[in-house]
Amino acid sequence: MTQTEPARPRSHAQAVVIGGGLVGCSILYHLTKLGWTDVVLLERSELTSGSTWHAAANIHGLHDSTNISRLQHYTMGLYKDLEAETGQGCGIFQPGSLYLAQTEAREHQLRLQAAKARYYGMEFYEISRDEAERLHPLVDFTGIRCIMHEPQGGNVDPSGVTMAYAAGARARGAQILRNCPVTATRPQPDGTWIVETPLGEVRTGWVVNAAGLWAREVAALAGITLPLMPTEHQYFVTETIPEVAAMGRRLPSVADRDGEYYLRQEGLGLLVGAYERDMRFWAEDGTPQGFGHELFADDLDRIEPNMLRAIARVPVVGTAGIKRVINGPMIWSPDSAALFGPVPELRNYFCCNGIIPGFSQSGGLGLLSAEWIVTGEPKLDMFGWDLARFGAWAGRDFTRERVRDQYANRFKIHFPNEERAAGRPVRVRPVYERQKAMGAVFGLNFGWEHPLWFSAPGEPTEETIGFERQNWWAPVGREARMLRDRAGIIDISNFARYRIAGPGAKDWLEALLANRIPAVPGRSCLAPLIGKRGGIAGDFTVTCLAPDDYFMVGSGMAERYHKRFFDAVPLPAGTTWRSVTEAMAGFNIAGPLAREVLGRLTNADLSNAAFPFMRSARIEVAGVDCIALRVSFTGDLGWELHCTEADQPRLYAALLEAGKPLNVGPVGSRALMSLRVEKGYGSWGRDYSPEYWPQETGLAGLVKLDKPFLNREACAEVMARPPREVLRMLAIEATTADATGNEPIFDLSGKPAGKVSSGAYGYHVERSLALAYLRPDIAAGTGLEVMVLGRPHRATVLAAPPFDPEGRRLRM
């Protein structure tokens, strides 16, 4: 302990950060930068204990996710400023990085990242083999299709960066206590917490779990379980290599992800690390309390195949002696992304755990964590990292198998629409086995298995993955055309469902959502949920079943995420809201023959006069009690039918049987994606997010500023401003691949014009389509270039959706 370090923690603090590793110190530092100076960090041992001290500490900026690229770009630029601010050296080396593509798929990935870098003003661009050989003459570039250069790539000193964060936080008033383990976290009725340590208690407004290897144990103190699992990870450092010593300069790092290793200079030798297929778990039942700066025994035989590939690419590795081997622990989430954000079931408890490339992400994670805690919402949409993406269904077995898959395939490309099988199934509906027998290929949505598409006789039974159109493209087209020409039956059981009941049900919904809530039974509305910064945090279909009884449908993957917003609005006396997602299931029957199919199974009057668009009724379908809503995400005539889960098999069988004479059958969610894009319908999590304002998304007409609702003031403020971008439709000249999301768009002069939010091939209109946020000055008919596969594809801005722009089919 330093002389200036106090012996006891402060009795009160705005926030207590638990964990003195890289990320915990970054969060503490960024909290102080945002003005929270009465903050405390508690570390059970020494700063950097756990995974931080032995990290390879590589830094890179580009990521498949645009927002993660922005976060990493911020981090890379922060270290020199941090060093200058604190006087603490960060051991920064930025000789650049070379990214190699051995396969066509990797070339597509790198070109997409280069296009994004160009859009956001980051440095990541293609160089020639001659230039690459000049930068790194020890690499054999034989067989390399494409080489990208990131001039700012490199590495830092793990201890130096962590100590710099700590010094910057201390300078602004933060308290850091080492050798001070947390023994209890006790929630208080007012939302504060008591944090217990052997040195005293702290009463705090926020608890921040940044405990790294011990995140599970710290979470358990608050009664929660985090889906995390530790593994071993190895890298080695060579002895001095004469060819490296003779360079007189530092060599760029090498990212040869097709070779499944990473390589950079360390001293006058080279550091080589690998994520081997024959991986090892560690401390599955809990991280030992006494573990700190220990390492595991070397086991280089496990990474021999990776080492051989590194030697083939950089032959001097094979002639060098090994100076030291690092085999230490890392802790992973099921998808290798951070578990980030406030725990929805607790008040004022924040997590930032499971970070793998920590030195590329520490600054951005610290900044966004501090923003979320201090202001209530980060500036970037971080749903892909939000811990609410997992629920209680992500148990030990699922987590273990997903972590095994993530580690062993660390450098495998995550393709658009890819569905990995590890750890599944977790949650299934009663019709799952029947759908499987019908040829269903399943995807995962918040733990639920749901049909992506159905294989007909003679069609593939498993799907391939890649950036270009895959083997499922034709079967999905068959389903989409069937629905548009006749009708289709879509399983929508993975949608989130809620019941709001009691004398204050309508008042609560009015206070929560931005649209006016219907008071008349049988009426439905679409209603946005507004975030802290005025953006779109959700969109729901709300139906009045009875004066004190409402049914609400929303995004299934966001169910736990939305709980934070629901709990922010007090419930009137005698009123409740509850999720009925598990208790209910449902189907959408849609297409021009939907009325005829459904009419064979019910005595209800389905005529347009009796059952118009956006109306609802309780009806009996084939003897099954259903909540029927006259809506369809396909943009076609259709009904959603919601029933109890127990009735799902009977309802499904009846719909399929009624559809047979009309050549109507099952349709999966891939076709639904195509159909809704043809209609120009946005989807939350793709086209709608808290980053976008109502007038940018096209949802402004559903926002009623003349009534109070959650975050109304922020919404009114942003709606008074001109839109930064506007959601528009594009038709793209593409023949082998379609836009899927995040592709940059440039105007014909090369100026950034916007980016794709989602895309698909429109099988009915026979065009490659995209929804995209564009500059407001770009008019319909304008020609643009969309960087599909990282290469420019000509596109035209459409004035209206190509399918049924006047909405006649919905109302027929």
C-alpha positions in Angstrom: 0.0 0.0 0.0 1.3 3.5 -0.9 1.6 6.1 1.8 -1.3 8.1 0.4 -3.6 5.0 0.3 -6.1 5.1 3.2 -6.5 2.1 5.5 -10.3 2.1 5.3 -12.8 2.7 2.5 -15.0 5.8 2.6 -18.3 5.3 4.3 -20.3 6.7 1.3 -19.6 6.8 -2.4 -21.4 7.5 -5.6 -20.2 4.2 -7.0 -18.1 1.3 -5.9 -16.1 -0.6 -8.5 -15.2 -4.1 -7.6 -12.1 -5.3 -9.3 -8.8 -3.6 -9.9 -7.9 -5.0 -13.3 -7.7 -3.2 -16.6 -11.5 -2.7 -17.1 -12.3 -1.8 -13.4 -9.6 0.9 -13.4 -10.9 2.2 -16.8 -14.4 2.4 -15.5 -13.2 4.3 -12.4 -11.2 6.7 -14.5 -14.1 7.4 -16.8 -16.5 7.9 -14.0 -14.2 10.6 -12.6 -13.9 12.2 -16.1 -17.7 12.5 -16.1 -17.7 14.3 -12.8 -18.3 11.4 -10.3 -15.2 11.9 -8.1 -16.6 10.3 -4.9 -16.0 6.8 -6.2 -14.2 3.9 -4.7 -12.4 0.8 -6.3 -11.9 -2.3 -4.2 -9.4 -4.9 -5.2 -9.0 -8.2 -3.4 -5.3 -8.4 -4.1 -3.0 -6.2 -6.2 -4.0 -4.1 -9.2 -3.7 -6.2 -12.4 -4.2 -9.5 -10.5 -6.2 -12.1 -12.5 -6.1 -11.9 -16.3 -4.7 -8.4 -16.8 -1.1 -8.9 -15.9 -0.3 -11.7 -18.2 -2.2 -10.5 -21.3 -0.5 -10.2 -24.6 -2.1 -6.7 -24.7 -2.4 -6.3 -28.5 -4.5 -3.4 -29.8 -6.5 -3.2 -32.9 -9.3 -1.0 -34.2 -11.5 -2.9 -36.6 -14.3 -5.3 -35.7 -17.2 -6.8 -37.7 -19.6 -4.6 -35.5 -19.5 -1.0 -36.4 -20.0 0.2 -32.9 -17.3 -2.0 -31.5 -15.0 -0.6 -34.1 -15.8 2.9 -32.9 -15.3 1.8 -29.3 -11.9 0.2 -30.1 -10.8 3.2 -32.2 -11.5 5.4 -29.2 -9.4 3.1 -27.0 -6.4 3.0 -29.3 -6.4 6.8 -29.4 -6.7 7.2 -25.6 -3.5 5.6 -24.4 -1.1 8.4 -25.5 -3.5 11.0 -24.0 -3.6 8.9 -20.8 0.1 8.7 -20.7 0.5 12.5 -21.1 -2.2 13.2 -18.6 -0.9 11.0 -15.8 2.9 10.7 -16.4 2.5 7.0 -16.1 4.1 5.1 -19.0 1.7 2.8 -21.0 4.4 1.0 -22.9 2.8 2.0 -26.3 4.1 0.4 -29.4 2.2 1.1 -32.6 4.3 -0.1 -35.6 1.1 -1.1 -37.3 -0.7 -4.4 -38.1 -0.9 -6.5 -41.2 -4.1 -8.4 -41.8 -3.9 -11.4 -44.1 -6.6 -13.1 -46.1 -5.9 -16.6 -47.3 -9.5 -17.3 -48.3 -12.2 -15.5 -50.3 -14.4 -15.3 -47.3 -11.6 -13.6 -45.2 -11.0 -11.2 -48.1 -14.7 -10.3 -48.1 -14.5 -9.7 -44.3 -11.4 -7.5 -44.6 -12.8 -5.5 -47.5 -16.0 -4.8 -45.5 -13.9 -3.6 -42.6 -11.8 -1.4 -44.9 -15.0 0.1 -46.2 -16.2 0.9 -42.7 -12.9 2.4 -41.9 -13.1 4.7 -44.9 -16.6 5.7 -43.8 -15.6 6.5 -40.3 -12.3 8.1 -41.1 -10.2 5.3 -39.6 -6.9 4.0 -41.0 -7.3 0.5 -42.4 -6.6 0.0 -46.0 -5.2 -2.5 -48.6 -1.6 -2.5 -49.5 0.4 -4.4 -52.1 2.6 -7.4 -51.5 5.7 -5.3 -52.2 4.7 -2.8 -49.5 3.9 -5.6 -47.1 7.3 -7.2 -47.6 8.9 -3.8 -47.0 7.0 -3.4 -43.7 7.6 -7.0 -42.6 10.3 -8.8 -44.6 10.2 -11.9 -42.4 6.7 -12.9 -43.5 6.2 -15.3 -46.4 3.1 -13.9 -48.2 2.7 -16.8 -50.6 -0.9 -17.7 -51.0 -2.2 -14.5 -49.5 -5.1 -13.0 -51.5 -5.4 -9.6 -49.8 -3.3 -7.6 -47.2 -4.7 -4.8 -45.1 -2.7 -2.4 -43.1 -3.7 -0.7 -39.9 -1.0 1.8 -39.1 -2.1 2.3 -35.5 -2.1 -1.4 -34.6 0.3 -2.7 -32.0 0.5 -3.4 -28.3 0.8 -1.8 -24.9 2.1 -2.7 -21.4 -0.7 -4.3 -19.3 0.6 -3.0 -16.0 1.4 0.5 -17.3 -2.1 1.0 -18.8 -3.8 -0.2 -15.7 -1.7 2.0 -13.4 -2.3 5.0 -15.7 -6.1 4.6 -15.4 -5.7 4.3 -11.6 -3.5 7.4 -11.5 -5.9 9.4 -13.5 -8.8 8.4 -11.3 -6.9 9.1 -8.1 -5.9 12.5 -9.4 -9.6 13.4 -9.7 -10.5 12.2 -6.2 -11.2 8.5 -6.5 -10.2 6.1 -3.8 -8.5 2.8 -4.6 -8.0 0.1 -1.9 -5.9 -3.0 -2.6 -6.0 -6.2 -0.6 -9.6 -5.4 0.3 -11.9 -8.2 -0.8 -15.6 -7.6 -1.0 -17.4 -10.1 1.3 -21.1 -9.0 0.8 -23.2 -6.7 -1.3 -26.6 -5.8 0.4 -29.3 -4.0 -1.5 -31.2 -1.3 0.4 -34.9 -0.3 0.1 -33.9 3.1 -1.5 -31.9 1.5 -4.3 -28.5 2.0 -2.7 -26.1 -0.8 -1.6 -24.0 -1.6 1.4 -20.7 -3.1 0.3 -18.9 -5.0 3.0 -15.2 -5.6 3.3 -12.9 -6.6 6.1 -11.7 -3.0 6.3 -15.2 -1.5 6.6 -18.5 -0.9 4.8 -19.4 1.5 2.0 -22.9 2.8 1.3 -23.0 3.4 -2.4 -25.4 4.5 -5.1 -24.0 2.0 -7.6 -22.2 -1.3 -7.4 -20.0 -2.0 -10.5 -18.9 -5.7 -10.9 -15.7 -5.6 -12.9 -14.2 -8.5 -11.1 -12.9 -10.4 -14.1 -12.0 -14.0 -13.1 -14.1 -13.5 -10.0 -17.1 -11.9 -11.6 -19.2 -15.0 -10.9 -18.4 -15.0 -7.2 -19.1 -11.3 -6.9 -22.4 -11.6 -8.8 -23.4 -14.5 -6.4 -23.1 -12.1 -3.5 -26.0 -10.1 -5.0 -27.9 -13.3 -5.8 -27.4 -13.4 -9.5 -25.7 -15.8 -11.9 -23.6 -14.7 -14.8 -23.0 -17.0 -17.8 -19.3 -17.0 -17.7 -16.6 -19.8 -17.9 -12.8 -19.6 -17.6 -10.4 -21.3 -19.9 -6.6 -21.6 -20.2 -4.9 -19.6 -22.9 -1.3 -19.9 -24.1 1.3 -17.8 -25.9 5.1 -17.9 -26.1 7.9 -15.5 -26.5 11.0 -16.4 -28.4 14.6 -15.7 -27.6 16.3 -12.9 -29.5 16.1 -13.5 -33.3 19.0 -12.1 -35.2 16.9 -11.0 -38.1 14.6 -9.1 -35.8 17.5 -7.5 -33.9 19.0 -6.4 -37.2 15.9 -4.5 -38.3 16.6 -1.4 -36.3 12.9 -0.8 -36.1 9.8 -2.4 -34.7 8.0 -4.8 -37.0 4.2 -4.6 -37.5 2.1 -7.4 -35.9 0.6 -10.1 -38.1 -3.1 -11.0 -37.9 -3.2 -14.3 -39.9 -6.6 -15.4 -38.6 -7.0 -18.1 -41.2 -3.9 -19.6 -39.7 -5.5 -19.4 -36.2 -2.6 -17.6 -34.4 -1.5 -14.1 -33.7 2.1 -12.8 -33.9 4.0 -9.6 -32.9 7.4 -8.4 -31.9 8.3 -8.7 -28.2 11.7 -7.3 -27.3 14.1 -8.6 -30.0 12.1 -11.7 -30.5 8.5 -12.6 -31.5 5.4 -13.4 -29.5 3.1 -16.1 -30.9 -0.3 -16.9 -29.4 -3.0 -19.4 -30.4 -6.6 -20.4 -29.7 -6.3 -24.1 -30.1 -9.1 -26.5 -31.0 -8.0 -28.8 -28.1 -9.0 -26.2 -25.5 -9.0 -26.5 -21.7 -11.6 -25.2 -19.2 -10.4 -24.1 -15.8 -12.1 -23.4 -12.5 -15.5 -24.4 -13.8 -17.1 -24.5 -10.4 -15.6 -21.2 -9.2 -12.4 -19.2 -9.4 -10.2 -19.9 -6.3 -10.1 -17.0 -3.9 -6.4 -17.2 -3.4 -5.5 -17.2 -7.1 -3.6 -14.1 -8.3 -0.4 -13.9 -10.3 -0.1 -17.6 -10.9 0.2 -19.4 -14.2 -0.5 -22.9 -15.4 2.0 -25.5 -16.5 3.1 -25.2 -20.1 1.3 -27.4 -22.6 2.7 -26.3 -26.0 1.7 -29.7 -27.6 -1.9 -28.4 -27.6 -1.0 -25.5 -29.8 1.5 -27.3 -32.1 -0.7 -27.1 -35.2 -1.1 -23.4 -34.7 2.6 -23.0 -34.1 3.4 -24.9 -37.3 1.2 -22.6 -39.3 2.9 -19.6 -37.8 6.3 -21.1 -38.6 5.2 -21.6 -42.2 4.2 -18.0 -42.5 7.2 -16.5 -40.5 10.0 -19.1 -40.9 12.3 -17.5 -38.3 9.9 -18.5 -35.6 10.9 -22.1 -36.3 14.7 -21.4 -35.7 14.3 -19.5 -32.5 14.4 -20.8 -29.0 11.5 -20.2 -26.7 12.3 -17.8 -23.9 9.1 -18.1 -21.9 5.6 -19.6 -22.1 2.5 -17.9 -20.7 -0.4 -20.2 -19.9 -3.0 -18.2 -18.0 -6.7 -17.9 -17.4 -9.3 -15.9 -19.4 -13.0 -15.8 -18.6 -15.6 -15.9 -21.5 -19.3 -15.3 -22.1 -21.2 -17.7 -24.4 -20.6 -15.5 -27.4 -17.2 -14.0 -26.4 -18.7 -10.5 -26.2 -18.8 -8.5 -22.9 -21.6 -8.9 -20.4 -22.2 -5.3 -20.1 -24.9 -3.1 -18.5 -27.2 -2.8 -15.5 -28.7 -6.1 -14.2 -32.5 -5.7 -15.1 -33.6 -7.6 -12.0 -31.6 -5.3 -9.6 -31.5 -1.6 -8.9 -28.2 0.2 -9.6 -26.0 -2.9 -10.1 -23.8 -2.7 -13.1 -21.7 -5.4 -14.8 -18.7 -5.3 -17.2 -17.4 -8.8 -17.4 -16.1 -11.4 -19.9 -13.9 -9.1 -21.9 -11.5 -10.9 -24.2 -9.5 -8.3 -26.3 -9.4 -6.0 -23.2 -6.6 -3.7 -24.3 -8.4 -2.9 -27.6 -11.7 -2.3 -25.7 -10.9 -1.0 -22.2 -11.2 2.7 -22.9 -14.4 2.4 -24.9 -16.0 0.1 -22.3 -14.9 2.4 -19.5 -16.4 5.4 -21.2 -19.7 3.7 -22.1 -20.0 2.2 -18.7 -19.6 5.6 -17.1 -22.1 7.2 -19.5 -24.7 4.5 -18.7 -24.2 4.9 -15.0 -24.1 8.7 -14.9 -26.6 9.6 -17.6 -28.8 6.5 -17.8 -27.8 5.4 -21.3 -24.7 5.1 -23.4 -24.4 7.1 -26.7 -23.9 4.0 -28.8 -26.3 1.2 -29.2 -24.7 -1.7 -27.3 -27.5 -4.3 -27.4 -25.1 -6.8 -28.9 -23.1 -6.7 -25.7 -25.9 -6.0 -23.2 -26.0 -8.7 -20.6 -29.8 -8.7 -21.0 -29.3 -10.6 -24.3 -29.0 -13.7 -22.1 -31.6 -14.9 -19.6 -31.8 -17.6 -17.0 -32.0 -20.1 -19.9 -28.2 -19.5 -20.5 -27.2 -22.0 -17.8 -24.0 -23.8 -17.0 -24.2 -26.5 -19.7 -25.2 -24.0 -22.5 -22.4 -21.6 -21.3 -19.8 -24.3 -21.2 -20.6 -25.6 -24.7 -20.8 -22.1 -26.2 -17.5 -21.1 -24.6 -15.9 -24.2 -26.0 -17.1 -23.3 -29.4 -16.1 -19.7 -29.1 -12.6 -20.4 -27.9 -11.8 -23.2 -30.4 -13.2 -21.0 -33.3 -11.9 -17.7 -32.0 -10.6 -16.6 -35.4 -13.4 -18.2 -37.4 -15.5 -15.6 -39.3 -18.9 -14.8 -37.9 -20.9 -14.7 -41.1 -24.2 -12.9 -41.6 -27.1 -15.1 -40.6 -24.8 -17.7 -39.1 -26.4 -20.0 -36.5 -23.9 -22.0 -34.4 -25.2 -25.3 -33.0 -23.2 -25.5 -29.8 -25.2 -25.9 -26.6 -28.5 -26.2 -28.3 -31.4 -26.7 -28.0 -32.1 -24.9 -24.8 -35.8 -23.8 -25.1 -38.2 -25.5 -27.4 -41.9 -25.3 -28.1 -44.3 -28.3 -28.2 -44.2 -28.3 -32.1 -40.4 -28.4 -32.2 -40.2 -32.1 -33.1 -42.9 -31.8 -35.7 -41.2 -28.9 -37.3 -37.9 -30.8 -37.3 -39.6 -33.7 -39.1 -41.0 -31.2 -41.6 -37.5 -30.2 -42.5 -37.2 -27.1 -40.4 -33.7 -25.5 -40.0 -33.7 -23.7 -36.7 -32.2 -20.5 -35.4 -31.8 -19.2 -31.8 -33.7 -16.3 -30.4 -33.3 -15.5 -26.7 -32.9 -19.2 -26.1 -35.9 -20.3 -28.2 -35.5 -22.6 -31.2 -37.5 -21.1 -34.1 -37.7 -22.2 -37.8 -35.5 -20.2 -40.2 -36.7 -22.1 -43.2 -38.1 -25.5 -44.2 -36.4 -27.9 -46.5 -38.7 -29.4 -49.1 -37.9 -32.8 -50.8 -34.8 -32.4 -52.9 -33.6 -29.3 -51.1 -30.6 -29.0 -48.7 -31.3 -30.2 -45.1 -28.5 -28.1 -43.5 -27.5 -24.6 -44.4 -24.1 -23.4 -45.5 -22.7 -20.1 -44.3 -20.8 -17.2 -46.0 -21.0 -13.6 -47.2 -22.6 -14.5 -50.6 -26.0 -16.1 -51.2 -26.0 -19.6 -49.6 -27.8 -22.9 -50.2 -30.9 -21.6 -48.3 -31.4 -18.7 -50.7 -33.7 -20.7 -53.1 -35.8 -22.5 -50.4 -36.4 -19.2 -48.6 -37.5 -17.7 -52.0 -39.9 -20.6 -52.5 -41.5 -19.8 -49.1 -41.6 -16.1 -49.7 -43.3 -16.5 -53.1 -45.8 -19.0 -51.7 -46.9 -16.4 -49.1 -47.1 -13.6 -51.5 -49.0 -15.7 -54.1 -51.2 -17.7 -51.7 -50.5 -17.7 -48.0 -48.0 -18.9 -45.4 -48.0 -20.0 -41.8 -45.2 -18.4 -39.7 -44.3 -19.5 -36.2 -44.1 -16.3 -34.1 -43.8 -18.0 -30.7 -40.4 -16.3 -30.2 -42.1 -12.9 -30.0 -42.3 -11.4 -26.5 -45.8 -11.2 -25.0 -47.0 -9.3 -22.0 -50.3 -9.0 -20.1 -51.1 -5.7 -18.3 -54.1 -5.9 -16.0 -55.8 -3.9 -13.4 -57.6 -0.6 -13.0 -54.5 1.4 -14.0 -53.5 -0.8 -17.0 -54.2 1.9 -19.6 -52.7 4.7 -17.4 -49.5 2.7 -17.0 -49.2 2.0 -20.7 -49.8 5.7 -21.5 -47.0 6.6 -19.1 -44.7 4.0 -20.6 -45.2 4.3 -24.4 -45.2 7.3 -26.7 -48.4 6.7 -28.6 -52.0 7.0 -27.3 -53.2 3.7 -26.0 -56.6 2.4 -27.2 -59.4 2.4 -24.6 -62.0 0.4 -26.7 -61.8 -3.4 -26.6 -60.7 -4.8 -29.9 -58.5 -1.9 -30.9 -54.8 -2.1 -31.3 -52.0 0.4 -31.9 -48.3 0.5 -32.6 -46.4 2.3 -29.9 -42.7 3.3 -29.6 -40.7 3.1 -26.4 -38.3 6.0 -26.0 -34.8 5.8 -24.5 -33.1 8.3 -22.2 -31.6 10.2 -25.1 -34.8 10.4 -27.0 -34.2 7.4 -29.4 -36.2 4.3 -30.1 -35.7 1.8 -27.3 -38.5 -0.5 -28.5 -41.7 -0.8 -30.5 -44.8 -2.7 -29.5 -48.2 -3.7 -30.7 -50.7 -2.9 -27.9 -54.2 -4.4 -27.8 -57.1 -3.6 -25.6 -58.8 -6.9 -24.7 -61.0 -5.3 -22.0 -61.1 -2.0 -20.2 -58.6 -3.3 -17.6 -56.9 -5.9 -19.6 -54.2 -5.3 -22.3 -52.0 -7.6 -24.4 -48.7 -6.3 -25.7 -46.3 -7.9 -28.2 -42.7 -6.9 -28.8 -39.2 -8.1 -29.8 -38.4 -11.5 -28.3 -34.7 -10.9 -28.1 -35.2 -7.7 -26.1 -37.5 -9.0 -23.4 -35.0 -8.8 -20.6 -33.7 -5.5 -21.9 -37.1 -3.9 -21.9 -37.7 -4.9 -18.3 -35.5 -2.0 -17.3 -37.9 0.4 -19.0 -41.0 -1.3 -17.7 -39.7 -1.1 -14.1 -38.9 2.6 -14.5 -42.6 3.4 -14.6 -44.4 2.9 -11.3 -47.5 0.6 -11.5 -50.8 2.1 -10.3 -52.4 0.4 -7.3 -53.9 -3.0 -8.2 -52.2 -3.1 -11.6 -49.7 -5.7 -12.8 -47.6 -6.4 -15.8 -46.2 -9.9 -16.5 -44.5 -11.7 -19.3 -46.5 -14.5 -20.8 -43.9 -15.4 -23.4 -43.3 -18.8 -22.0 -47.0 -19.5 -21.3 -48.2 -18.6 -24.8 -47.3 -19.4 -28.4 -48.6 -18.3 -31.8 -48.6 -18.2 -35.5 -49.1 -15.6 -38.2 -51.3 -16.7 -41.2 -50.6 -14.2 -43.9 -51.0 -13.8 -47.7 -53.9 -13.1 -50.1 -55.5 -16.4 -49.2 -55.1 -16.0 -45.4 -58.8 -15.2 -44.9 -59.8 -18.3 -46.8 -57.4 -20.6 -44.8 -58.4 -19.2 -41.4 -62.1 -19.1 -42.4 -62.1 -22.9 -42.7 -61.3 -23.2 -39.0 -63.4 -20.5 -37.3 -67.0 -19.3 -37.2 -65.7 -15.7 -36.5 -66.6 -13.1 -39.1 -63.3 -12.3 -40.8 -64.7 -9.9 -43.3 -63.0 -6.6 -43.7 -66.1 -4.8 -42.3 -66.3 -7.0 -39.2 -62.5 -7.5 -38.7 -60.6 -4.6 -40.2 -56.8 -4.0 -40.1 -55.4 -3.2 -36.6 -58.4 -4.8 -34.8 -58.4 -7.7 -32.5 -60.9 -10.3 -31.1 -60.9 -13.4 -29.0 -61.9 -16.1 -31.4 -61.9 -19.9 -31.5 -59.8 -21.5 -34.2 -60.2 -25.3 -34.6 -61.4 -25.4 -31.1 -58.5 -23.4 -29.7 -59.1 -20.1 -27.9 -57.0 -17.5 -29.6 -56.3 -13.8 -29.3 -56.4 -12.8 -33.0 -54.8 -9.6 -34.2 -55.3 -8.3 -37.7 -51.7 -7.4 -38.2 -48.8 -9.0 -40.2 -45.1 -8.1 -40.3 -45.1 -9.4 -43.9 -47.0 -6.3 -45.1 -49.7 -8.6 -46.4 -53.2 -9.6 -45.4 -52.9 -11.5 -42.2 -53.7 -12.4 -38.6 -51.6 -13.2 -35.6 -53.0 -16.0 -33.5 -51.8 -16.2 -29.9 -52.8 -19.2 -27.8 -51.6 -21.1 -24.8 -48.5 -23.1 -25.3 -50.4 -26.3 -24.6 -52.7 -25.6 -27.5 -49.9 -24.8 -29.9 -49.7 -28.3 -31.5 -53.5 -28.5 -32.1 -53.6 -25.0 -33.7 -50.5 -25.7 -35.9 -51.9 -29.0 -37.1 -55.2 -27.4 -38.0 -53.6 -24.5 -39.9 -51.4 -26.8 -41.9 -54.3 -29.1 -42.7 -56.5 -26.2 -43.8 -53.7 -24.8 -46.0 -53.0 -28.1 -47.9 -55.8 -27.8 -50.5 -54.6 -24.3 -51.3 -50.9 -25.2 -51.5 -50.3 -23.2 -48.3 -47.6 -24.3 -45.9 -45.0 -23.3 -43.4 -42.8 -20.2 -43.7 -39.6 -19.5 -41.7 -38.2 -16.3 -40.3 -35.7 -15.8 -43.2 -38.6 -15.4 -45.6 -40.3 -13.1 -43.1 -37.1 -10.9 -43.2 -37.4 -10.7 -47.0 -41.1 -9.9 -46.9 -40.8 -7.2 -44.3 -37.9 -5.5 -46.2 -40.0 -5.6 -49.4 -42.6 -3.7 -47.5 -40.1 -1.3 -45.9 -40.9 -2.3 -42.4 -38.2 -1.6 -39.8 -37.2 -4.1 -37.2 -36.0 -3.2 -33.7 -32.4 -4.1 -33.1 -31.7 -3.7 -36.8 -33.4 -0.5 -38.1 -34.6 0.9 -34.8 -32.4 1.5 -31.8 -31.8 4.1 -29.1 -29.3 5.8 -31.4 -32.0 6.9 -33.8 -34.6 9.6 -33.2 -38.3 9.1 -34.1 -38.2 11.5 -37.1 -35.2 9.6 -38.5 -36.9 6.2 -38.3 -40.2 7.2 -39.8 -42.0 6.6 -36.4 -42.6 10.3 -35.6 -46.3 9.9 -36.3 -46.6 7.4 -33.5 -45.1 9.8 -30.9 -47.7 12.0 -29.2 -45.8 14.8 -27.5 -49.0 16.3 -26.1 -49.1 13.6 -23.4 -46.6 12.5 -20.7 -44.6 9.3 -21.3 -41.3 7.8 -20.3 -38.4 10.1 -21.4 -40.8 12.5 -23.1 -38.6 15.5 -22.4 -35.6 14.0 -24.2 -37.8 12.9 -27.0 -39.2 16.4 -27.5 -35.7 17.9 -27.5 -34.4 15.6 -30.2 -37.6 15.9 -32.3 -37.1 19.7 -32.3 -33.9 19.1 -34.2 -33.4 18.4 -37.9 -32.8 14.7 -38.6 -29.2 13.7 -38.9 -30.1 10.7 -41.2 -33.3 9.3 -42.5 -34.4 5.7 -43.0 -34.9 5.1 -46.7 -35.1 2.1 -49.1 -32.6 1.2 -51.7 -32.6 -1.2 -54.7 -29.1 -2.6 -55.2 -27.6 -4.0 -58.4 -26.3 -7.2 -56.8 -26.3 -10.7 -58.2 -24.3 -12.9 -55.8 -24.7 -11.3 -52.4 -27.2 -9.0 -50.7 -26.6 -6.3 -48.0 -27.2 -7.6 -44.5 -26.5 -4.6 -42.3 -23.7 -2.1 -41.5 -22.5 -1.8 -45.1 -21.2 1.8 -45.7 -22.8 3.8 -48.5 -21.1 6.5 -50.5 -22.5 9.0 -53.0 -21.1 9.0 -56.5 -18.5 11.6 -55.6 -17.1 9.3 -52.9 -18.6 11.2 -49.9 -20.1 9.1 -47.1 -23.9 8.9 -47.6 -25.1 6.6 -44.9 -25.1 2.9 -43.9 -27.4 -0.1 -44.3 -29.4 -1.1 -41.3 -30.8 -4.3 -42.8 -31.1 -5.9 -46.2 -32.5 -8.9 -48.1 -33.4 -10.1 -51.5 -37.0 -9.3 -52.3 -38.2 -12.5 -54.0 -41.7 -11.1 -54.9 -40.3 -7.9 -56.5 -37.1 -9.7 -57.7 -34.7 -7.0 -56.5 -31.9 -6.9 -53.9 -33.1 -4.4 -51.3 -31.9 -2.6 -48.2 -33.2 -0.3 -45.5 -30.5 2.3 -44.9 -30.0 5.5 -42.9 -29.0 8.2 -45.4 -28.1 11.9 -45.3 -31.3 13.9 -45.4 -30.3 15.8 -48.5 -30.3 12.6 -50.6 -33.5 12.4 -52.7 -35.4 9.5 -54.2 -33.9 8.4 -57.5 -30.4 9.3 -56.4 -27.7 6.9 -57.4 -25.4 5.6 -54.6 -22.7 3.0 -54.0 -23.3 0.3 -51.3 -20.2 -1.6 -50.2 -21.6 -5.1 -50.4 -18.7 -7.5 -49.8 -16.6 -4.4 -49.3 -16.9 -3.5 -53.0 -19.1 -0.8 -54.5 -22.4 -1.9 -55.9 -24.6 0.6 -57.6 -27.9 1.4 -55.9 -30.9 3.7 -56.3 -32.9 5.4 -53.6 -36.6 4.4 -53.8 -39.4 6.8 -53.3 -41.6 4.1 -51.8 -41.5 0.4 -50.8 -41.5 -1.8 -53.9 -44.3 -4.0 -52.5 -47.8 -2.6 -52.1 -46.7 1.0 -51.3 -50.3 2.1 -50.7 -50.9 -0.7 -48.2 -53.9 -2.2 -50.0 -53.0 -5.8 -49.4 -53.0 -5.2 -45.6 -56.5 -3.9 -45.7 -58.1 -6.1 -48.4 
